[in-house]
Amino acid sequence: MKLPQINLKNLINSKKKIALLIIIIAVLGFGGWKLFAKKEQAPSYQTAIAEKGMLVTSISGSGSISSGNSTKITTKASGTVKTVYVKNGDTVTKDDKIAELTLDDYALARQSNAYIAYLDAVEAVKTAQKAKTDADIAMWTARQAIFDTQEEQEDKNNGDPNPDTHEDYTDSEKVVVDKAVDQAHEAFTIAELKYKNADAEISNSKIKVTAAWQDYQEVSATITAPADGVVSSLTLSPEMVIESTTSTSSTSTSNASSNATVTAQQIGVIYNLDAQFQATLNLTESDIVKVKAGQKATLTLDAFEDKTFTGQVLAVDATGSVSSGVTSYPVTILLDKTTENIYPNMAVEATIIVDTIDDVILVPSTAIQTANGTTTVRILKDGQPTSATVTVAGNNDSQTAISSGLNDGDTIVTGVANTSAGTNTSKSQTTTSVFGGSSMQFGGGPGR
């Protein structure tokens, strides 16, 4: 039997080709694995775009429409009607005289108490203002004490003699020097906190002055119009006797009795022909100190889907009420004119704008980093984050306003995840203010 002839040269060349192919496949596979592994380990940055705009700080609350186009004329005074200045159908403006009473002894006592409470409230404002001045002086005195005690501490640490004894510091004297530095810092911290809280105390005191003056007017012999409009349902006539109406209470504030609260009596109504409606909200202790008359507000009503109403704070009731241990304070908002058929007791959700900072760079608050008293933000350039020192002008629940250190359009790092390569970028949404004028930035949250 004849064996087939084998070409040894071709066999060798074939084996070389197979070996080369195996090597190429191995190299490509290893390179691909390395590339894939590197890509998997590359950090993924969550980012947002820094944008110029207005930082809006607001508080929210719920309530209801408290009045339609009418305002009640009320009084807490008691006595005999002396003069009636208007009649039904007359047009009046706010604070016009409606009637004059001759107060009875009980009303005179309550009026005296109300005026004393008003004077006390005025004095409380002066006390709060003085407390701020005192805190300012104490803060600077404590700051100087820090410098002085630190200077003596440095002398002690440098081995200098005690300036009082002209000898080396004893161990007990060293302890006294170090403790003096700590006490100076502690005194400064306390004074600084009092100074920062002083404005809130002053604001709260001024609100109480307004409330006390309103209480005084409610028991005054002169009844005035609470709003502009047309008088209706007026029940007063000369020589009519108005008796006080009281209800038992353990939280009386402005009457002669310690356990009875005088309730306001309705003596008429003023209809507002311009049909401006009012809403009443209940706010917490922490929010009420930020609210004052004239602040703008936006409101939504369940009865009008996809519609936003505007208005402004009309009045703040600083007396408040306590329920289940929680104190709430009513705030009245006057809605801007509208043609919608709004009715009393409709549910309302309102947002009151308490502060705005315009012409600043806005970034998500998650992008802010603070260490050793320095505030920084990481800017993403060419795929790499670099730290930038910034100056913060203010913040709200989600955004921080930057006055220096960033530029409009910078890509800001808000977070890092080691999942996959790439970046997720979000952009602040610019929405036009419902009040007109400058646009307001409400978006700019962390990258998704």
C-alpha positions in Angstrom: 0.0 0.0 0.0 1.4 3.4 -1.0 1.2 6.2 1.6 0.1 9.7 0.4 2.9 12.1 -0.1 2.9 15.0 2.5 4.3 18.4 1.5 6.3 19.3 4.7 6.8 22.9 3.6 3.1 23.6 3.2 2.4 21.9 6.5 4.8 24.1 8.4 3.5 27.3 6.7 -0.1 26.3 7.6 0.8 25.8 11.3 2.6 29.2 11.4 -0.6 30.9 10.0 -2.7 29.2 12.6 -0.4 30.2 15.4 -0.2 33.8 14.2 -4.0 33.9 14.0 -4.3 32.7 17.6 -1.9 35.3 18.8 -3.8 38.1 17.0 -7.1 36.9 18.5 -5.5 36.8 22.0 -4.1 40.3 21.6 -7.3 41.8 20.4 -9.3 40.0 23.1 -7.0 41.3 25.8 -7.0 44.8 24.4 -10.7 44.8 24.2 -11.0 43.5 27.8 -8.7 46.2 29.0 -10.6 48.9 27.1 -13.9 47.6 28.4 -12.7 47.4 32.0 -11.3 50.9 31.9 -14.5 52.2 30.5 -16.5 50.4 33.2 -14.3 52.0 35.9 -14.4 55.5 34.5 -16.4 57.8 36.9 -19.9 59.0 35.8 -20.5 62.6 36.7 -23.9 64.0 37.4 -23.9 67.6 36.3 -26.0 70.7 35.9 -25.6 73.9 33.9 -25.0 77.1 36.0 -27.3 79.8 34.8 -27.8 83.4 35.5 -31.2 84.3 37.0 -33.2 85.2 40.1 -33.1 83.2 43.3 -36.6 83.0 44.8 -37.2 82.1 48.5 -40.8 81.3 49.3 -43.0 79.7 51.9 -46.1 77.7 51.3 -49.4 77.2 53.1 -52.9 76.0 52.7 -56.2 77.7 53.6 -59.4 78.8 52.0 -61.1 81.8 50.4 -62.2 83.8 53.5 -64.3 86.4 51.7 -65.7 87.2 48.2 -66.4 90.8 47.3 -67.5 91.8 50.8 -65.9 92.7 54.1 -67.7 92.7 57.5 -67.9 95.9 59.6 -67.2 94.7 63.1 -66.5 96.1 66.6 -65.6 94.8 70.0 -66.7 98.0 71.7 -69.8 98.4 73.8 -71.8 101.4 74.8 -74.3 103.8 73.2 -74.3 104.9 69.6 -73.6 108.6 69.6 -73.4 109.4 65.8 -73.8 107.4 62.6 -71.8 109.0 59.7 -73.0 106.9 56.8 -76.1 105.0 55.5 -76.7 102.0 53.4 -75.7 102.6 49.8 -73.0 105.2 50.6 -69.5 104.7 49.1 -66.7 104.8 51.6 -62.9 104.4 51.5 -60.8 102.4 54.0 -60.6 104.1 57.5 -63.6 106.4 56.8 -65.7 106.9 60.0 -68.8 104.7 60.2 -70.1 105.6 63.7 -69.1 107.0 67.1 -69.9 105.4 70.4 -70.1 106.6 74.0 -68.2 103.7 75.7 -69.5 102.1 78.8 -67.2 101.5 81.8 -66.4 97.9 80.7 -65.4 99.1 77.2 -63.3 101.9 78.7 -61.4 99.4 80.8 -60.8 97.2 77.8 -59.7 100.2 75.7 -57.3 101.2 78.4 -55.9 97.7 78.6 -55.6 97.5 74.8 -53.7 100.8 74.7 -51.3 99.7 77.4 -50.7 96.5 75.5 -50.0 98.6 72.4 -47.5 100.8 74.3 -45.8 97.6 75.7 -45.5 96.3 72.1 -43.9 99.5 71.0 -41.5 99.3 73.9 -40.7 95.7 73.0 -39.5 96.9 69.6 -37.2 99.4 71.2 -35.9 96.6 73.5 -35.3 94.3 70.5 -33.4 97.1 68.7 -31.3 97.8 71.7 -30.6 94.1 72.1 -29.3 94.1 68.6 -27.0 97.0 69.3 -25.8 95.4 72.5 -25.1 92.1 70.7 -23.1 94.0 68.1 -21.0 95.7 70.8 -20.6 92.4 72.6 -19.6 90.7 69.4 -16.8 93.2 68.7 -15.7 93.2 72.3 -15.4 89.4 72.2 -13.5 89.6 68.9 -11.0 92.0 70.5 -10.8 89.6 73.5 -9.9 86.8 71.1 -7.0 88.9 69.6 -5.7 89.9 73.1 -5.9 86.4 74.6 -4.3 84.8 71.5 -1.5 87.3 71.6 -0.8 86.3 75.2 -1.0 82.7 74.3 1.5 83.2 71.5 3.9 84.9 74.0 3.5 82.0 76.3 4.1 79.4 73.6 7.2 81.3 72.4 8.7 81.2 75.9 8.3 84.9 76.7 7.9 85.9 80.4 4.5 86.6 81.9 4.0 90.4 81.4 2.4 90.6 84.9 5.1 88.8 86.9 8.0 89.2 84.5 8.8 85.6 85.1 8.3 82.4 83.2 4.7 81.2 83.1 3.9 78.6 85.7 1.8 75.5 84.7 -1.3 77.0 86.3 -0.8 80.3 84.5 -0.5 78.5 81.2 -3.8 76.7 81.8 -5.4 80.1 82.6 -4.1 81.6 79.4 -5.3 78.7 77.2 -8.7 78.8 79.0 -9.1 82.5 78.4 -8.7 81.9 74.6 -11.5 79.3 74.7 -13.7 81.6 76.7 -13.2 84.5 74.3 -14.2 82.3 71.4 -17.2 81.0 73.2 -18.3 84.6 74.1 -17.9 85.7 70.5 -20.0 82.7 69.3 -22.9 83.6 71.7 -22.8 87.3 70.8 -22.7 86.5 67.1 -25.7 84.2 67.4 -27.7 86.9 69.3 -26.8 89.4 66.7 -28.0 87.2 63.8 -31.3 86.4 65.6 -31.9 90.1 66.5 -33.5 91.0 63.1 -36.1 88.2 63.5 -36.8 89.5 67.0 -37.3 93.0 65.8 -39.5 91.9 62.9 -41.6 89.8 65.2 -41.9 92.7 67.7 -43.1 95.0 64.9 -45.8 92.5 63.9 -47.0 92.5 67.4 -47.2 96.3 67.4 -49.4 96.2 64.4 -51.6 93.5 66.0 -51.8 95.5 69.3 -52.9 98.6 67.4 -55.6 96.6 65.6 -56.8 95.3 69.0 -56.9 98.9 70.3 -58.9 100.1 67.2 -61.4 97.2 67.6 -62.4 98.5 71.1 -62.2 102.1 70.1 -65.2 104.4 70.3 -64.8 105.2 66.6 -65.9 102.5 64.2 -64.1 102.9 60.8 -64.5 101.2 57.4 -62.2 98.2 57.0 -62.1 98.5 53.2 -63.2 100.5 50.2 -66.7 99.9 48.8 -70.4 100.4 49.3 -72.0 100.2 52.7 -74.8 97.6 53.1 -76.8 95.9 56.0 -75.8 98.7 58.4 -77.8 98.1 61.6 -76.7 101.1 63.7 -78.9 104.1 64.7 -78.4 106.9 67.2 -79.1 106.0 70.9 -78.8 102.3 70.1 -77.1 100.3 72.9 -74.4 97.8 71.9 -73.6 95.3 74.5 -70.3 93.3 74.6 -70.5 89.6 73.6 -68.1 87.4 75.4 -67.2 83.7 75.3 -65.4 81.8 78.1 -61.8 81.1 77.3 -58.5 80.4 79.1 -56.4 82.3 76.5 -57.9 85.8 76.6 -55.5 88.5 75.4 -57.2 91.9 75.2 -60.1 92.3 77.6 -60.8 93.3 81.2 -61.7 89.8 82.3 -59.1 87.1 82.7 -61.3 84.3 81.6 -63.6 85.8 78.9 -62.9 86.9 75.4 -64.9 89.7 73.8 -66.0 88.6 70.3 -66.4 91.0 67.5 -70.0 92.0 66.5 -71.0 92.5 62.9 -72.8 95.8 62.4 -72.7 95.9 58.6 -71.0 94.9 55.3 -68.9 96.7 52.7 -69.2 95.4 49.2 -66.1 95.7 47.0 -67.3 96.5 43.5 -63.9 95.6 42.1 -64.5 92.0 43.3 -61.2 91.4 44.9 -61.2 88.2 46.9 -59.3 87.3 50.1 -57.7 84.1 51.2 -56.7 83.1 54.7 -53.7 80.8 55.4 -52.4 79.4 58.6 -48.6 79.5 59.0 -46.2 78.1 61.5 -44.0 80.0 64.0 -40.9 79.6 61.9 -42.7 80.9 58.7 -44.7 83.8 60.2 -41.7 85.9 61.1 -40.7 86.0 57.4 -44.1 87.3 56.2 -45.1 91.0 56.0 -47.8 93.0 54.3 -47.2 93.7 50.6 -45.3 90.5 49.7 -46.4 88.9 46.5 -48.1 85.5 46.4 -49.3 82.9 43.9 -52.4 80.8 44.6 -54.1 77.8 43.1 -57.6 76.6 43.7 -58.9 73.1 43.2 -61.9 74.5 41.4 -59.7 76.0 38.7 -57.3 73.4 37.3 -54.2 74.6 35.5 -54.8 78.3 36.5 -52.6 80.3 38.9 -53.9 83.4 40.6 -51.7 86.3 42.0 -52.1 88.5 44.9 -50.3 90.0 47.9 -50.2 89.7 51.7 -52.8 92.0 53.1 -52.5 91.4 56.9 -50.6 89.2 59.4 -52.3 88.2 62.6 -49.5 88.0 65.2 -51.8 86.8 68.0 -52.1 83.3 66.6 -54.0 80.3 68.1 -52.9 77.1 69.8 -54.4 73.7 68.8 -53.0 70.4 70.2 -49.9 72.2 71.3 -49.2 73.7 67.9 -49.4 77.4 67.3 -50.6 78.7 63.9 -50.9 82.3 62.7 -53.5 83.5 60.1 -52.3 85.4 57.1 -54.7 87.2 54.8 -53.9 87.4 51.1 -55.7 89.9 48.8 -56.1 88.3 45.3 -55.6 90.5 42.2 -58.7 91.3 40.2 -60.2 88.3 38.4 -63.3 87.5 36.4 -63.5 83.9 37.7 -66.5 82.9 39.9 -64.6 82.4 43.2 -66.7 81.6 46.2 -66.0 81.7 50.0 -64.5 78.6 51.6 -62.9 77.3 48.4 -59.7 75.4 49.2 -56.5 77.4 48.4 -52.8 76.5 48.2 -50.6 79.6 48.3 -46.9 80.4 47.9 -45.6 83.7 49.4 -42.4 85.1 48.0 -40.4 86.3 51.0 -37.1 87.2 49.3 -35.5 87.4 45.9 -31.9 87.9 44.8 -31.5 89.0 41.2 -28.6 88.8 38.7 -26.8 85.8 40.3 -25.5 82.5 39.1 -27.8 79.6 40.2 -26.6 76.1 40.8 -28.2 73.1 42.6 -27.4 73.1 46.3 -26.0 69.6 46.0 -23.1 71.1 44.0 -21.9 73.2 47.0 -19.0 71.9 49.1 -17.7 73.7 52.2 -14.5 72.9 54.1 -12.5 75.0 56.6 -14.7 78.0 55.9 -14.1 77.9 52.2 -17.0 77.2 49.8 -16.2 75.5 46.5 -17.9 74.1 43.4 -16.5 71.6 40.9 -16.5 72.6 37.3 -16.3 69.9 34.6 -13.8 70.8 31.9 -12.7 68.4 29.2 -14.3 65.6 31.2 -12.3 66.4 34.4 -13.6 68.2 37.5 -11.7 71.2 38.8 -12.4 73.0 42.0 -13.5 76.7 42.0 -13.8 78.9 45.1 -17.2 80.7 45.1 -19.1 83.3 47.1 -22.6 82.3 48.1 -25.3 85.1 48.1 -28.1 83.0 49.4 -30.1 79.8 49.0 -33.5 78.2 49.1 -34.7 74.6 49.4 -33.0 73.4 46.2 -30.8 76.2 44.8 -27.8 78.3 45.8 -27.1 81.7 44.4 -23.4 82.4 43.5 -22.3 86.0 43.3 -18.7 85.3 42.2 -16.5 82.4 41.1 -18.7 81.0 38.4 -19.8 81.9 34.9 -23.1 81.6 33.2 -23.0 78.3 31.2 -20.4 76.5 33.4 -21.0 72.7 33.7 -21.2 72.0 37.4 -20.6 68.6 39.1 -23.5 67.6 41.4 -22.6 64.0 42.1 -20.3 61.1 41.1 -21.2 57.4 40.5 -18.7 54.6 39.5 -21.2 52.7 37.3 -20.4 53.6 33.7 -18.6 56.2 31.7 -20.3 59.5 30.7 -22.1 62.4 32.3 -25.7 63.2 33.0 -26.5 66.8 32.6 -29.5 68.7 33.8 -30.3 72.3 33.0 -32.1 74.9 35.1 -35.6 75.7 33.8 -36.3 79.4 33.3 -39.9 80.4 33.8 -41.4 83.9 33.4 -42.7 85.4 36.6 -46.5 85.6 36.8 -46.0 89.0 38.2 -44.1 90.2 35.1 -40.6 91.7 34.9 -37.5 89.6 35.4 -37.6 85.8 34.8 -37.2 83.6 37.8 -35.2 80.4 38.1 -37.0 77.5 39.7 -35.2 74.5 38.2 -31.6 73.5 38.3 -32.0 70.4 40.5 -29.3 67.7 40.6 -28.6 65.7 37.4 -30.7 62.6 36.9 
